[in-house]
């Protein structure tokens, strides 16, 4: 017998691996992207909380915006008044052109 026998499984592992590898890589990349977006979200939430406390104490808006931009690159912030609260709304670029947003509020007057 010169050729492979009928039912011979040689090479099937390589073929299955070649089919499964792109799916494994895709799942790995999506997981890594989700972790990166989560890290940006946490940093942005901390930054807007710090900025909200500064705003409630009466700091100037340039410093408030600077705190957010310094902690998260590419982030922007805006101030909003919600009743007795001063809120800082921050947005930053996440992964795959998805924007990440966070809101931090503090009682006006720093109390």
Buried (B, 14 or more C-beta within 10 A) or exposed (E): EEEEEEEEEEEEEEEEEEEEEEEEEEEEEEEEBEEEBEEBBEBBBBBBBBBBBBBBEEBEEEEBBBBBBEBBEEBBBEBEEEEEBBBBBBBBBBBEEEEBBBBBBBEBEEE
